[in-house]
Amino acid sequence: MTRVSSFLAVFFLLFLCLLILSRRTRHAEAVAPLRPGFYAQSCPDAELLARDAVRRAMARDARSAASVMRLQSPVVMGKLNWAQGCDASLLLDDTPTMLGEKLSLSNINSLRSFDVIDEAKEAVERVCPGIVSCADIIVMAARDAVVLSGGPQWKVRLGRKDSLSASQEASDEIMPSPRANASSLINLFQKFNLSVTDMVALSGSHSIGMGRCFSIVFRLYNQSGTGLPDPHIDPRFRRHLDRLCPAAGDGNVTGGLDSTPTKFDNQYFKDLVMEKGFLNSDQTLYSGDGRTREVVKRFSLNQEAFFDAFVEGMLKMGDLQFEQPGEIRRNCRAVNNQPLAQIYNLSRGIKEVKMLQSLLLN
């Protein structure tokens, strides 16, 4: 065995021992309560830096607001299936030993703007390194995307840790489909103690943003396998969608999720009442279930009621956390201390590895 390989073997075993001890220690700790102003002393500019990153992203691309806001929902809903809570697992890139959540069935070609979180994290790290979690940056940025689009302001509760792992399988199992109906959505949200009102209000995140034709062609041409369009589409709106999304067209073409896709308002609910919902999972909230229909009607008539319920739902969703090992990542796309063999495999042939080898040989 060479000097380098002997050193690496000993170092690797030592690292594994420290990692296991660290995980056990953290696992034994109780989950700290989240609270507003968590970084008031340790990193007072954290929220301002996150908002500036979102503002710059929106100046480059208005769609960034919707993309950033929706990073909070999948982070929560995609992880509760294996009880880790709102933990930035969605941001982790794949490794040789882990398939992350970015390419799960509900996220691929859908979630975007990870670079906005990267930009916010880099800005925060320059000022107060190792203090602010990526999970908290997501929650701050989601709030800021809403505010900067004309929606309500609220104080986010902070103090989360970042996940040490991610699971594409778990995300596939839990994330709702664009084909979901109101009943299935109610059942899904109830698993996490979120009410019918919470679910309808949080669906109002579709007040801003775009959806792909891929997600609605079945509604236009083969709803429920009938070979017919969804009967709950306004005829004039359906003609618009037919032109936008022809049967043999490009599934990646996008349309507004409501008729004011860059403004956070209650137009989304007004559109549902007029049967002009873009996604099946949206329109079914009005057309498919009496429990959700009444809430949609109320929000369509009262924007303030929608805003209040949306804030409450976002706070409830963001508060979901469970006792699991965690850390403050330096890079939101990777855990801080990947096993040495994993780092080597990921970086083989890269300049940094050559430098490491040179140092070990000297």
SULVENSUL-V118441 format. One record per residue. N is the residue number from 1. PHI is phi as a letter, one per 40 degrees, with the letter a starting at -180 (* if undefined). Layout:
n=N phi=PHI
n=N phi=PHI
This chain:
n=1 phi=*
n=2 phi=c
n=3 phi=d
n=4 phi=c
n=5 phi=c
n=6 phi=c
n=7 phi=c
n=8 phi=c
n=9 phi=c
n=10 phi=c
n=11 phi=c
n=12 phi=c
n=13 phi=c
n=14 phi=c
n=15 phi=c
n=16 phi=c
n=17 phi=c
n=18 phi=c
n=19 phi=c
n=20 phi=c
n=21 phi=c
n=22 phi=c
n=23 phi=c
n=24 phi=c
n=25 phi=c
n=26 phi=c
n=27 phi=c
n=28 phi=c
n=29 phi=c
n=30 phi=c
n=31 phi=c
n=32 phi=c
n=33 phi=c
n=34 phi=c
n=35 phi=a
n=36 phi=c
n=37 phi=g
n=38 phi=d
n=39 phi=b
n=40 phi=d
n=41 phi=c
n=42 phi=c
n=43 phi=a
n=44 phi=c
n=45 phi=c
n=46 phi=d
n=47 phi=c
n=48 phi=c
n=49 phi=c
n=50 phi=c
n=51 phi=c
n=52 phi=c
n=53 phi=c
n=54 phi=c
n=55 phi=c
n=56 phi=c
n=57 phi=c
n=58 phi=c
n=59 phi=c
n=60 phi=c
n=61 phi=a
n=62 phi=c
n=63 phi=c
n=64 phi=d
n=65 phi=d
n=66 phi=c
n=67 phi=c
n=68 phi=c
n=69 phi=d
n=70 phi=c
n=71 phi=c
n=72 phi=c
n=73 phi=c
n=74 phi=c
n=75 phi=d
n=76 phi=c
n=77 phi=c
n=78 phi=c
n=79 phi=b
n=80 phi=c
n=81 phi=d
n=82 phi=b
n=83 phi=f
n=84 phi=b
n=85 phi=g
n=86 phi=c
n=87 phi=b
n=88 phi=g
n=89 phi=c
n=90 phi=c
n=91 phi=c
n=92 phi=c
n=93 phi=c
n=94 phi=c
n=95 phi=b
n=96 phi=d
n=97 phi=b
n=98 phi=a
n=99 phi=c
n=100 phi=c
n=101 phi=b
n=102 phi=c
n=103 phi=b
n=104 phi=c
n=105 phi=d
n=106 phi=c
n=107 phi=b
n=108 phi=c
n=109 phi=f
n=110 phi=b
n=111 phi=c
n=112 phi=a
n=113 phi=g
n=114 phi=c
n=115 phi=c
n=116 phi=c
n=117 phi=c
n=118 phi=d
n=119 phi=c
n=120 phi=c
n=121 phi=c
n=122 phi=c
n=123 phi=c
n=124 phi=c
n=125 phi=c
n=126 phi=c
n=127 phi=c
n=128 phi=a
n=129 phi=c
n=130 phi=g
n=131 phi=b
n=132 phi=b
n=133 phi=c
n=134 phi=c
n=135 phi=c
n=136 phi=c
n=137 phi=c
n=138 phi=d
n=139 phi=c
n=140 phi=c
n=141 phi=c
n=142 phi=c
n=143 phi=c
n=144 phi=c
n=145 phi=c
n=146 phi=c
n=147 phi=c
n=148 phi=c
n=149 phi=c
n=150 phi=h
n=151 phi=c
n=152 phi=c
n=153 phi=b
n=154 phi=a
n=155 phi=c
n=156 phi=c
n=157 phi=c
n=158 phi=b
n=159 phi=h
n=160 phi=c
n=161 phi=b
n=162 phi=c
n=163 phi=c
n=164 phi=c
n=165 phi=a
n=166 phi=a
n=167 phi=a
n=168 phi=c
n=169 phi=c
n=170 phi=c
n=171 phi=c
n=172 phi=c
n=173 phi=c
n=174 phi=b
n=175 phi=c
n=176 phi=c
n=177 phi=c
n=178 phi=d
n=179 phi=c
n=180 phi=c
n=181 phi=b
n=182 phi=d
n=183 phi=c
n=184 phi=c
n=185 phi=c
n=186 phi=d
n=187 phi=c
n=188 phi=c
n=189 phi=c
n=190 phi=c
n=191 phi=c
n=192 phi=b
n=193 phi=f
n=194 phi=b
n=195 phi=c
n=196 phi=d
n=197 phi=c
n=198 phi=d
n=199 phi=c
n=200 phi=c
n=201 phi=c
n=202 phi=c
n=203 phi=c
n=204 phi=c
n=205 phi=d
n=206 phi=c
n=207 phi=c
n=208 phi=b
n=209 phi=h
n=210 phi=b
n=211 phi=b
n=212 phi=c
n=213 phi=d
n=214 phi=d
n=215 phi=c
n=216 phi=b
n=217 phi=c
n=218 phi=c
n=219 phi=c
n=220 phi=c
n=221 phi=b
n=222 phi=a
n=223 phi=c
n=224 phi=f
n=225 phi=g
n=226 phi=c
n=227 phi=g
n=228 phi=b
n=229 phi=c
n=230 phi=d
n=231 phi=c
n=232 phi=c
n=233 phi=b
n=234 phi=d
n=235 phi=d
n=236 phi=c
n=237 phi=c
n=238 phi=c
n=239 phi=c
n=240 phi=c
n=241 phi=c
n=242 phi=d
n=243 phi=c
n=244 phi=c
n=245 phi=b
n=246 phi=c
n=247 phi=d
n=248 phi=b
n=249 phi=c
n=250 phi=c
n=251 phi=c
n=252 phi=c
n=253 phi=c
n=254 phi=b
n=255 phi=b
n=256 phi=c
n=257 phi=c
n=258 phi=a
n=259 phi=c
n=260 phi=b
n=261 phi=c
n=262 phi=b
n=263 phi=b
n=264 phi=c
n=265 phi=a
n=266 phi=c
n=267 phi=c
n=268 phi=d
n=269 phi=c
n=270 phi=c
n=271 phi=c
n=272 phi=c
n=273 phi=c
n=274 phi=c
n=275 phi=f
n=276 phi=b
n=277 phi=c
n=278 phi=c
n=279 phi=c
n=280 phi=d
n=281 phi=c
n=282 phi=c
n=283 phi=c
n=284 phi=c
n=285 phi=c
n=286 phi=c
n=287 phi=c
n=288 phi=b
n=289 phi=a
n=290 phi=c
n=291 phi=c
n=292 phi=c
n=293 phi=d
n=294 phi=c
n=295 phi=c
n=296 phi=d
n=297 phi=d
n=298 phi=c
n=299 phi=c
n=300 phi=c
n=301 phi=c
n=302 phi=b
n=303 phi=c
n=304 phi=c
n=305 phi=c
n=306 phi=c
n=307 phi=d
n=308 phi=c
n=309 phi=c
n=310 phi=c
n=311 phi=c
n=312 phi=c
n=313 phi=c
n=314 phi=c
n=315 phi=c
n=316 phi=c
n=317 phi=c
n=318 phi=c
n=319 phi=c
n=320 phi=c
n=321 phi=a
n=322 phi=b
n=323 phi=c
n=324 phi=a
n=325 phi=d
n=326 phi=a
n=327 phi=a
n=328 phi=b
n=329 phi=c
n=330 phi=c
n=331 phi=b
n=332 phi=c
n=333 phi=c
n=334 phi=a
n=335 phi=c
n=336 phi=c
n=337 phi=b
n=338 phi=c
n=339 phi=d
n=340 phi=d
n=341 phi=c
n=342 phi=c
n=343 phi=c
n=344 phi=c
n=345 phi=c
n=346 phi=c
n=347 phi=b
n=348 phi=d
n=349 phi=g
n=350 phi=c
n=351 phi=d
n=352 phi=c
n=353 phi=c
n=354 phi=c
n=355 phi=c
n=356 phi=c
n=357 phi=c
n=358 phi=c
n=359 phi=c
n=360 phi=c
n=361 phi=c
n=362 phi=c
